[in-house]
Amino acid sequence: MDGSRHDQAGAEYRRGHVTVTGDRITAVGEGPALDVPDGARRIDGAGCLATPGLVNTHHHLYQWLTQGRAQQSVLFDWLTELYPVWARIDAGQVHAAATAGLAWLALSGCTTSTDHHYIFPRVRGGDADALAAEVAAAARVGLRFHPCRGSMDLGRSSGGLPPDEIVEDTDAALAATEEAVRRFHDPSPAAMVRVAAGPCSPFSVTPRLMRESAELARGLGVRMHTHLAESREEDAYCRQALGRTPAEYAEDLGWLGPDVWLAHCVQLDEAAVRRFAATGTSVAHCPTSNARLGAGIAPVRDLLRAGATVGLGVDGAASSEGTSLAGELRQALLAARVRDGHGPSALTARQALWLGTRGGARCLGRDETGALRPGLLADIALWRLDTLAHDAIAHGPGGDKDGDPVAALVLGPPAPLELLLVGGAPVVEGGELRTADAAEAAREVRAARSRLADLR
């Protein structure tokens, strides 16, 4: 594979190669590949940029069924409007939504995605098949998948935000989380599926479920994920109802550490930023969703300067609609530059790409992906930059020596995806999905959405 290349160790090759054998990268360097075996497939990447596959650190795939609603609402009002709709979703609809959402992520350069599924309505006994439906969808599309077995046990009658019909019994939620790990989690280095424990949020989960979920996850050796400090409303709720900031509450319950990544973290003070860095806690930054809900902008520059790990997430399709992970590279850069007047030095194009690749891999505990280096998994995206919109940035006025392909990818519009490899296997080629049928996925999710509407 020849083309411009950028890896997270800092090396860049204007005319480089990446060699893949099986599911691993075996060579990376300047110029054409040498000693290529007879019969090996050669991909000409002229006019393209090769990067690690993008890593999505936060999503709610079921929300593909409810896009475009509550358009002028802040987080709590948005949730209040949508909870009753989500209470009607079944496992078949989850599968259709997850297939559509993961297919779209693949087409935006994503090779590894998490998902945070926390809707298990009591009316269907918790619908244990919902998580299995997502795992099957990921296998269908061909992406690495890190589902979080989410949970809510603090209903409206007990002072929480969600209606009682979509919260679980605490013991049942803990047992279901343990079962999900035992059923689906693969700890091996090349794993396609790993499971995390994911109680939903401070305003929908009891302290007991938070604390015991952390104990369970650490006992099973899996990672932990939850929403935290997403909005002013959540910050006020934690201070008034719990007597602490969201970050202080999380730390008191054992929810800071190198095995934890937290979604959003918009409302962090300086003390929280320092504690995240000191404890190795990671952050899933979701700039489009936070802007859509008017929640604010996470202090990404401050987190990075303190030494914390930050990755990118598209968040649920009902609060971001576009859900293009490649688009989040640009959104993250622009948001960082306008936050508190930090200006253009707040985040560079290469830092934005790092967030979407190596940073995301670190959030998920995947040291074997997120970079282009020999020995790592062959999760690779090849972006076409010889288009009308990208060519001038990528090649510059004086030819290649004056161009900046990374800036073309990040600052320009989403670039066409020429090729996407997951473990060396092609998932996207020539801008088309080669695993699942994208048109069929669109029909299936449309039908699922119609069935959901008919249940009103």
C-alpha positions, -999 to 999 in steps of 0.1 A, spaced: 0 0 0 17 32 -12 7 67 -2 12 94 24 12 80 59 11 93 95 17 72 126 12 81 162 49 78 171 54 110 150 69 96 118 54 106 85 62 93 51 54 113 20 59 83 -2 56 53 21 43 18 24 25 -4 49 28 -42 46 2 -65 61 4 -102 67 -27 -119 81 -42 -96 106 -10 -77 115 11 -49 102 45 -63 93 64 -33 78 61 4 76 85 28 59 96 52 32 93 43 -5 78 12 -20 76 -21 -2 104 -45 -8 104 -83 -9 67 -85 -16 57 -122 -19 44 -135 -52 6 -133 -54 4 -107 -27 -22 -80 -32 -7 -46 -39 -29 -14 -33 -17 18 -50 -24 46 -26 -12 74 -48 -32 105 -40 -43 90 -6 -34 93 31 -31 61 51 -39 65 88 -48 41 116 -85 32 116 -105 56 137 -117 45 171 -152 56 184 -153 58 222 -190 66 229 -222 58 211 -259 47 216 -266 27 185 -303 22 193 -309 59 189 -306 55 151 -344 49 154 -351 83 169 -331 109 150 -342 145 147 -364 148 177 -363 174 206 -343 196 184 -343 227 207 -340 208 240 -312 207 266 -301 173 279 -327 167 306 -356 178 285 -343 158 255 -341 127 277 -376 133 292 -391 134 257 -373 104 244 -373 79 273 -410 69 267 -401 61 230 -370 41 239 -391 21 263 -408 4 233 -376 -7 215 -371 -44 212 -341 -65 203 -350 -68 166 -351 -30 163 -318 -27 182 -302 -51 157 -314 -30 128 -303 3 144 -269 -12 153 -263 -25 118 -271 9 103 -251 28 128 -220 6 126 -222 5 88 -222 43 87 -193 44 111 -173 20 88 -180 43 59 -165 72 80 -133 53 86 -140 37 120 -125 2 126 -133 -1 164 -164 12 181 -179 10 215 -216 13 223 -234 21 256 -267 3 257 -287 10 289 -323 5 278 -337 -28 292 -374 -22 298 -391 -41 326 -421 -49 304 -399 -74 284 -380 -88 314 -350 -67 306 -347 -79 270 -314 -97 275 -312 -103 237 -306 -66 230 -269 -68 237 -267 -100 217 -284 -82 188 -257 -55 189 -229 -81 189 -244 -98 159 -247 -65 141 -210 -58 147 -200 -92 133 -222 -85 103 -205 -52 95 -170 -65 105 -159 -39 131 -142 -45 164 -168 -39 191 -167 -28 227 -203 -29 240 -210 -16 274 -237 -34 293 -254 -3 306 -280 -1 334 -303 23 352 -319 15 386 -329 50 398 -364 58 385 -385 89 387 -403 77 418 -370 75 437 -357 109 426 -341 99 393 -348 112 358 -359 81 338 -395 67 341 -398 37 364 -407 13 335 -372 15 320 -351 10 351 -340 -23 364 -337 -39 398 -302 -33 411 -293 -70 417 -308 -79 383 -287 -53 366 -255 -65 383 -263 -101 374 -270 -92 338 -237 -73 335 -218 -103 348 -236 -126 324 -228 -102 294 -191 -103 303 -190 -141 306 -210 -145 274 -193 -121 250 -160 -107 264 -128 -118 247 -96 -107 265 -73 -119 237 -51 -93 219 -69 -96 186 -104 -97 201 -133 -85 180 -156 -82 210 -149 -69 245 -175 -60 271 -174 -32 297 -196 -24 327 -216 8 320 -241 21 345 -257 51 329 -253 83 348 -255 100 383 -291 109 377 -303 75 367 -282 51 388 -280 46 426 -247 49 444 -249 11 452 -251 2 415 -222 25 407 -200 11 435 -209 -26 430 -205 -23 392 -170 -10 397 -162 -39 421 -177 -64 396 -158 -50 366 -125 -50 384 -132 -86 397 -138 -97 361 -110 -77 346 -131 -55 323 -132 -18 318 -158 7 331 -177 34 313 -204 60 322 -216 95 314 -202 122 336 -204 160 339 -222 163 306 -243 194 313 -250 222 337 -282 204 347 -262 173 357 -237 194 376 -265 211 395 -282 178 403 -250 163 417 -243 194 439 -278 196 452 -288 159 455 -254 144 462 -235 172 478 -205 169 454 -194 177 419 -199 149 394 -161 142 394 -160 141 432 -190 117 432 -174 94 407 -141 93 427 -160 85 459 -176 55 443 -144 41 428 -150 55 393 -116 70 386 -87 50 374 -68 36 344 -96 11 336 -122 39 334 -133 61 305 -160 87 310 -182 102 283 -185 140 278 -169 156 309 -179 191 297 -183 205 332 -149 198 348 -131 222 371 -93 224 373 -93 200 403 -111 174 383 -88 177 353 -58 172 376 -74 141 393 -83 125 359 -47 129 348 -33 116 381 -55 86 382 -52 77 345 -89 82 339 -98 87 302 -124 109 285 -146 103 255 -151 137 239 -183 141 218 -181 176 204 -211 174 179 -235 160 204 -225 184 232 -230 213 207 -263 200 195 -276 199 231 -260 232 240 -241 215 268 -208 232 262 -173 221 252 -151 197 271 -117 212 283 -97 190 259 -66 213 258 -64 213 296 -69 175 298 -42 169 273 -18 193 289 -24 177 323 -15 143 308 -50 127 306 -60 105 277 -88 118 254 -106 100 226 -135 109 203 -170 97 203 -199 104 179 -225 98 207 -260 86 200 -276 93 166 -305 111 183 -282 138 196 -256 140 168 -275 129 137 -245 129 115 -225 104 136 -195 106 112 -163 98 132 -142 115 105 -163 146 109 -156 146 147 -119 152 139 -127 187 125 -154 193 151 -130 186 180 -104 210 165 -128 238 160 -145 234 194 -112 234 212 -102 266 195 -133 285 205 -135 273 240 -127 301 264 -108 319 237 -79 295 236 -74 303 199 -57 283 171 -30 269 194 -56 249 215 -55 219 192 -36 210 160 -47 188 131 -23 161 142 -36 162 178 -71 159 165 -61 128 145 -44 114 176 -77 118 195 -95 98 169 -69 70 167 -44 64 194 -63 84 221 -94 64 214 -75 31 215 -61 40 249 -96 48 262 -107 13 253 -75 -3 266 -65 -15 231 -27 -11 229 -26 -33 198 -45 -8 175 -47 29 169 -13 33 152 6 21 121 35 2 135 49 -33 128 32 -59 151 0 -39 156 -33 -50 142 -39 -41 106 -68 -17 112 -61 9 85 -80 37 67 -69 49 33 -84 84 25 -85 99 -10 -71 134 -9 -68 141 -47 -103 155 -48 -113 190 -57 -119 198 -20 -87 183 -6 -60 185 -33 -49 221 -27 -43 215 11 -28 180 6 -3 190 -21 1 228 -16 9 254 -42 44 242 -48 36 205 -51 38 178 -24 66 194 -4 44 223 5 12 203 12 -1 188 44 -22 157 40 -32 155 77 -45 190 76 -64 181 44 -81 152 62 -89 172 94 -96 207 82 -113 198 50 -147 181 45 -149 144 52 -126 127 27 -137 98 5 -127 65 21 -108 45 -5 -102 15 18 -109 3 53 -91 -28 67 -100 -44 100 -74 -70 109 -63 -70 73 -98 -78 60 -115 -52 37 -146 -37 51 -149 -7 28 -134 -5 -7 -139 23 -32 -162 41 -8 -186 11 -6 -193 -13 22 -181 -48 13 -194 -67 43 -230 -59 51 -254 -46 23 -258 -9 31 -290 -6 11 -305 -36 29 -294 -21 63 -312 11 53 -344 -8 45 -342 -27 77 -338 3 100 -365 21 81 -389 -7 88 -378 -9 124 -384 28 128 -419 24 113 -427 -4 137 -416 17 166 -439 46 155 -468 22 151 -465 12 188 -476 47 200 
